[in-house]
Amino acid sequence: MLSLHGKIVAITGASGGIGEATARLLAQRGAAVVLSARRSERIDAIAQDIREQGGRAATCVVDVTKAKDLRRLVSTAIDRFGRIDVLVNNAGIAPISPLADLDTEGWSAMIDVNLRGTLNGIAAALPAFREQGSGHLVSIVSVAGLTVSPSMAVYAATKNAVRTVHEGLRKESTDGVVRTTAISPGYIRTDLADSMADPHVREQTRKNMDAMGIPPAAVARAVAFAIEQPADVEIGEINVRPTVQA
């Protein structure tokens, strides 16, 4: 019987959406979770709720664009629970708009959070994984990187960059110490649209989420499936879409 019992999992972007759903599900299945986000009030409330339901949870305020914050997240997991088995790189933003809008600030923000934030997580977790002799890196990517749509060029580029980094890390980690999993959601009912700069794109995305979006728990189950596998099994990539999404 596969189990998450005893796993220590740190999660970025855990104040809502996929990150919150993942923290709650993994805790229900026996993992200890460390929730991180920029908003301390929200992650503290979620962690308290998890503990009241008999789970194990801690929190750490993190801005993923700052390497020192990710190092503190890893240290928090080790200090509180003795090790870190999994880092879920979930934090992401999508201030998408047509390239012709020249939203260079939005481009830079997506590069900093979506790509650099993931790299900061890798840099923080890898030394601990190597010292322990095992570890698992899970990153929430996007199906937007599989079929590039108008207005999503830079967003898709950041997600594809993460996918490429994962494949590179996988090929550098065939000694069995580090496993990698990239999970690409389609339309999920989250607040991601709030970060979209273009009002028309934001409104259309919200309509699509309302019409076809599936719950964040669907992605959380995919995360759980990947990390509960035996040490000699690596689930490299999972795509999670609504059945009605093209």
Long-range contacts (C-beta under 8 A, 24 or more apart in sequence): 2-228, 2-229, 2-230, 3-29, 3-30, 3-228, 4-29, 4-30, 4-31, 4-224, 4-227, 4-228, 5-29, 5-30, 5-31, 6-30, 6-31, 6-32, 7-31, 7-32, 7-85, 7-86, 7-227, 7-228, 8-32, 8-34, 8-77, 8-81, 8-82, 8-83, 8-84, 8-85, 8-86, 9-33, 9-34, 9-84, 9-85, 9-86, 9-87, 9-88, 9-227, 10-34, 10-36, 10-60, 10-73, 10-74, 10-76, 10-77, 10-84, 10-86, 10-87, 10-88, 10-125, 11-35, 11-36, 11-87, 11-88, 11-90, 12-36, 12-37, 12-62, 12-64, 12-70, 12-73, 12-87, 12-88, 12-89, 12-90, 12-91, 12-117, 12-121, 13-37, 13-64, 13-90, 13-91, 13-92, 13-140, 14-43, 14-46, 14-90, 15-39, 15-42, 15-43, 15-46, 16-42, 16-190, 16-191, 17-188, 17-190, 17-191, 17-192, 17-216, 18-90, 18-140, 18-185, 18-188, 18-190, 18-216, 18-219, 18-220, 19-88, 19-90, 19-91, 20-46, 20-216, 21-215, 21-216, 21-217, 21-219, 21-220, 22-88, 22-90, 22-216, 22-219, 22-220, 22-223, 22-224, 23-47, 23-50, 23-57, 24-50, 24-220, 25-217, 25-220, 25-221, 25-223, 25-224, 26-220, 26-223, 26-224, 26-227, 27-53, 27-55, 27-56, 27-57, 28-53, 28-55, 29-224, 29-228, 31-56, 32-56, 32-57, 32-58, 32-80, 32-81, 33-57, 33-58, 34-58, 34-59, 34-60, 34-73, 34-76, 34-77, 34-80, 34-81, 34-84, 35-59, 35-60, 36-60, 36-61, 36-62, 36-69, 36-73, 37-61, 37-62, 37-91, 38-62, 38-63, 56-81, 62-91, 64-89, 64-91, 64-113, 64-116, 64-117, 64-118, 64-120, 64-121, 65-112, 65-113, 65-116, 65-117, 65-120, 66-120, 67-120, 67-123, 67-124, 69-120, 70-117, 70-120, 70-121, 70-123, 70-124, 70-125, 71-124, 73-124, 74-124, 74-125, 74-128, 78-128, 83-128, 83-132, 84-125, 84-128, 84-129, 84-132, 84-135, 85-134, 85-135, 85-136, 85-227, 86-135, 86-136, 86-137, 86-138, 86-227, 87-121, 87-124, 87-125, 87-135, 87-136, 87-137, 87-138, 88-138, 88-139, 88-140, 88-223, 89-117, 89-118, 89-121, 89-122, 89-137, 89-138, 89-139, 89-140, 89-162, 90-139, 90-140, 91-117, 92-117, 92-140, 92-142, 92-192, 93-192, 93-195, 94-155, 94-192, 94-193, 94-195, 94-196, 95-195, 95-196, 95-197, 96-151, 96-152, 96-154, 96-155, 96-196, 96-197, 96-198, 96-201, 97-151, 97-196, 97-197, 97-198, 97-201, 98-150, 98-151, 98-198, 99-153, 99-154, 101-197, 101-198, 103-197, 106-154, 106-197, 107-154, 110-154, 110-155, 110-158, 111-154, 111-158, 114-155, 114-158, 114-159, 114-162, 115-158, 115-161, 115-162, 118-162, 118-165, 119-165, 122-165, 122-169, 126-178, 129-177, 129-178, 130-177, 130-178, 133-177, 134-177, 134-178, 134-231, 135-177, 135-178, 135-179, 136-178, 136-179, 136-180, 136-181, 136-226, 136-227, 137-166, 137-169, 137-178, 137-179, 137-180, 137-181, 138-180, 138-181, 138-182, 138-183, 138-223, 138-226, 138-227, 139-166, 139-180, 139-181, 139-182, 139-183, 140-183, 140-184, 140-185, 140-219, 141-182, 141-183, 141-184, 142-184, 142-185, 143-184, 143-185, 143-186, 143-239, 143-241, 143-245, 145-184, 146-184, 146-239, 151-198, 151-201, 159-184, 163-237, 166-236, 166-237, 167-236, 170-234, 170-236, 176-231, 176-232, 179-231, 179-234, 180-234, 180-236, 181-223, 181-226, 181-227, 181-234, 181-235, 181-236, 181-237, 181-238, 182-236, 182-237, 182-238, 183-219, 183-222, 183-223, 183-226, 183-237, 183-238, 183-239, 183-240, 184-237, 184-238, 184-239, 184-240, 185-218, 185-219, 185-240, 185-241, 186-214, 186-239, 186-240, 186-241, 186-242, 186-245, 187-212, 187-213, 187-214, 187-241, 187-242, 187-245, 188-213, 188-214, 188-215, 188-216, 188-218, 188-219, 188-240, 189-213, 189-214, 189-215, 189-216, 190-216, 212-242, 212-244, 212-245, 213-242, 214-240, 214-242
